[in-house]
């Protein structure tokens, strides 16, 4: 099992109740390493989210493991048609 950083971004499109989920393409061996990356690079990650989603009203940057990521993907497949959440969504430089 590995860990990844995701950004859960709200308020991009008026009326859309589901947030956008953006997955960092870097994998971490532990939750501690993942959280440390957020601590070390959080400001830059926030700035990049605002650059990509300037109308966002709220977002969270969190670490999830592979099971949690798969659960999120499954939930989105149930709630949205033709939406994929892949680790290729965002190529952050961190």
C-alpha positions as CSV (number, residue, x, y, z in Angstrom):
1,X,0.0,0.0,0.0
2,X,1.2,3.5,-0.8
3,X,0.0,7.0,0.1
4,X,-0.8,10.0,-2.2
5,X,-1.8,13.6,-1.8
6,X,-5.2,14.7,-3.1
7,X,-6.8,18.0,-3.3
8,X,-10.6,18.1,-2.8
9,X,-11.7,21.3,-4.5
10,X,-15.2,22.8,-3.9
11,X,-17.2,25.6,-5.6
12,X,-15.7,25.4,-9.1
13,X,-19.0,25.2,-10.9
14,X,-22.2,26.8,-9.5
15,X,-24.7,24.1,-8.7
16,X,-22.2,21.2,-8.7
17,X,-22.5,19.5,-5.4
18,X,-19.6,17.1,-5.9
19,X,-16.1,18.5,-5.5
20,X,-13.3,18.0,-8.0
21,X,-10.6,15.6,-6.7
22,X,-7.1,16.1,-8.0
23,X,-4.4,13.5,-7.3
24,X,-0.8,14.2,-7.0
25,X,1.2,11.8,-9.1
26,X,3.9,11.2,-6.5
27,X,3.6,8.1,-4.2
28,X,4.8,7.9,-0.6
29,X,5.7,4.8,1.3
30,X,4.1,6.0,4.6
31,X,1.5,8.4,5.8
32,X,4.2,10.3,7.7
33,X,6.2,11.0,4.5
34,X,3.0,12.1,2.8
35,X,2.0,14.5,5.5
36,X,5.6,15.8,5.7
37,X,5.4,16.7,2.0
38,X,2.2,18.7,2.6
39,X,3.9,20.5,5.5
40,X,7.0,21.2,3.3
41,X,5.1,22.2,0.1
42,X,1.6,23.2,1.3
43,X,1.9,26.9,0.4
44,X,3.0,26.1,-3.2
45,X,0.2,23.5,-3.5
46,X,-2.3,26.1,-2.4
47,X,-1.1,28.6,-4.9
48,X,-1.2,26.0,-7.7
49,X,-4.8,25.1,-6.8
50,X,-5.8,28.8,-6.9
51,X,-4.1,29.2,-10.3
52,X,-5.9,26.2,-11.8
53,X,-9.3,26.8,-10.0
54,X,-9.5,30.5,-9.5
55,X,-13.2,30.4,-8.6
56,X,-12.8,27.8,-5.9
57,X,-14.6,28.6,-2.6
58,X,-12.9,25.9,-0.5
59,X,-10.4,23.1,-0.8
60,X,-8.6,20.6,1.4
61,X,-5.2,18.9,0.8
62,X,-5.0,15.5,2.4
63,X,-3.1,12.2,2.3
64,X,-5.0,9.0,1.4
65,X,-3.9,5.4,1.0
66,X,-4.6,3.2,-2.0
67,X,-7.8,1.8,-0.5
68,X,-9.2,5.2,0.3
69,X,-8.3,6.4,-3.2
70,X,-10.1,3.4,-4.8
71,X,-13.1,4.1,-2.6
72,X,-13.2,7.7,-3.8
73,X,-12.9,6.6,-7.4
74,X,-15.8,4.1,-6.9
75,X,-18.0,6.7,-5.2
76,X,-17.4,9.1,-8.1
77,X,-18.3,6.4,-10.6
78,X,-21.6,5.9,-8.9
79,X,-22.4,9.6,-8.7
80,X,-21.0,10.8,-12.0
81,X,-21.1,9.3,-15.4
82,X,-17.9,9.5,-17.5
83,X,-15.8,10.9,-14.8
84,X,-12.4,9.5,-14.1
85,X,-10.1,10.3,-11.3
86,X,-6.6,9.3,-12.2
87,X,-3.1,10.0,-10.9
88,X,-2.4,11.8,-14.1
89,X,-4.8,14.6,-13.3
90,X,-2.1,16.9,-12.0
91,X,1.6,16.8,-12.3
92,X,2.6,18.8,-9.3
93,X,6.3,19.4,-9.0
94,X,6.6,18.5,-5.3
